[in-house]
Amino acid sequence: MPNLFAHIIEFIKELYPNENPVPLHVPRFSGNEKKYLIDCIDTTYVSYVGQYVTRFEDEIRHLTGAKYAVAVCSGTEALHVALLLAAVAPGDEVITQPLTFVATANAISYCVAQPVFMDVERSTLGLDPEKLNDFLLNNGILKSDGKCYNKITGRKIAACVPMHTFGHPVRIDQIIEICQKYHIPVVEDAAESLGSYYKGQHTGTFGDIGILSFNGNKPVTTGGGGMIITNDETHAAKAKHLTTTAKKPHPWEFVHDDVGYNYRMPNINAAVGCAQMECFAGVLENKRTTAQMYDQFFQDMGIPFITEPAHARSNYWLNAIVLKDRQEREKFLAYATEKGIQTRPVWRLMPHLSMYRHCQCTAFETAQWLEDRLVSIPSSVRI
Ligand SMILES: Cc1ncc(COP(=O)(O)O)c(C=O)c1O
């Protein structure tokens, strides 16, 4: 085993010869970031009013093909607002996956709703459409108000949030089809999948609303940031209103007609985002080449490497391998850390976290299988 581990470490060091230790995923600022930041300061447009916010939203609309984009301060905020737009209300339920970053479940909690966890599939690492269908077939009931209710708990199933894990698209068309049958809005958590496509369409644009993250560890960063994307004009207008403290436009009066949020992305952050977008095509190419090199190497080693699912083109945000079992996972994580290579297990499953232990979930043997074995390996753009 140490021999196998040593080969992996050696290969990663060859991929990233200029980094010691080798980080998991760091941002790169090789374009106009400084220039645009200085422009913000020189013009005094540092807050959420400013040309870079609109420009960044336009860039994201252009890339994703979404009709509308509303920039906010984080992917988590984007998720929170997206769920509010989907009319998730206190006491409702929202279906999502146990294998996700905690923000997905937290945003549901911010709406005082309950997550219901449904298993993922090995091929996509995301929500399993067959298991979703089985659950709704057995437990979902459409009532006279046109909404779907959970027969077991009696609560309304107000939304479904699939997540494109590590940038690999889920089988989103099938998930949408199932949810449409039960009148359940779909909010796509595309936080990790900017630049990922399913059947030629950008992730986050299939559902009623999608969200993106521009956190420091994402392929396009604004320091911290997020985006709500949608093709629905009403959702877009409401998203902008809610994230701007629900202030009614007026030259001097402060009139707010809802409990809004101060979630709008500042111009400074958007300026960095605009510069990052100018380099994004190269970033994607670089990441996909790195993934190909990993794929070839791990094929030779006989270790499964996670590749893009069928019909998908992935951004390969985080590269990951599947080790034999949890014991091997632990040994590898310790070995890599000792050798100066940052590696990470996948997230602890949501139903294992104290806040979500009580939530309803279907059997999640695939998510558990993956939690025991998945390890993320260095994935930064190589320079
Ligand atoms: C799947 C997923 N959802 C939501 C988020 C939240 O995004 P942010 O960190 O920008 O709040 C992240 C991560 O960063 C994520 O990976």
The ligand as a Tripos MOL2 file, in Angstrom:
@<TRIPOS>MOLECULE
LIG
   16    16     1     0     0
SMALL
NO_CHARGES

@<TRIPOS>ATOM
      1 C1        -22.7930   22.3310   -3.0710 C.3       1 LIG1
      2 C2        -22.6040   23.6800   -2.4840 C.ar      1 LIG1
      3 N1        -23.6810   24.4180   -2.1970 N.ar      1 LIG1
      4 C3        -23.5700   25.6370   -1.6740 C.ar      1 LIG1
      5 C4        -22.3420   26.1870   -1.4100 C.ar      1 LIG1
      6 C5        -22.2810   27.5140   -0.7610 C.3       1 LIG1
      7 O1        -21.5670   28.4500   -1.4470 O.3       1 LIG1
      8 P1        -20.8090   29.6170   -0.6750 P.3       1 LIG1
      9 O2        -19.5900   29.0210   -0.0430 O.co2     1 LIG1
     10 O3        -20.4850   30.5890   -1.7350 O.co2     1 LIG1
     11 O4        -21.7550   30.1670    0.3360 O.co2     1 LIG1
     12 C6        -21.1830   25.4540   -1.7060 C.ar      1 LIG1
     13 C7        -19.8610   25.9330   -1.4710 C.2       1 LIG1
     14 O5        -19.0690   26.5120   -1.3490 O.2       1 LIG1
     15 C8        -21.3150   24.1600   -2.2480 C.ar      1 LIG1
     16 O6        -20.2370   23.4230   -2.5190 O.3       1 LIG1
@<TRIPOS>BOND
     1     1     2 1
     2     2     3 ar
     3     2    15 ar
     4     3     4 ar
     5     4     5 ar
     6     5     6 1
     7     5    12 ar
     8     6     7 1
     9     7     8 1
    10     8     9 2
    11     8    10 1
    12     8    11 1
    13    12    13 1
    14    12    15 ar
    15    13    14 2
    16    15    16 1
@<TRIPOS>SUBSTRUCTURE
     1 LIG1         1 GROUP 0 **** ****
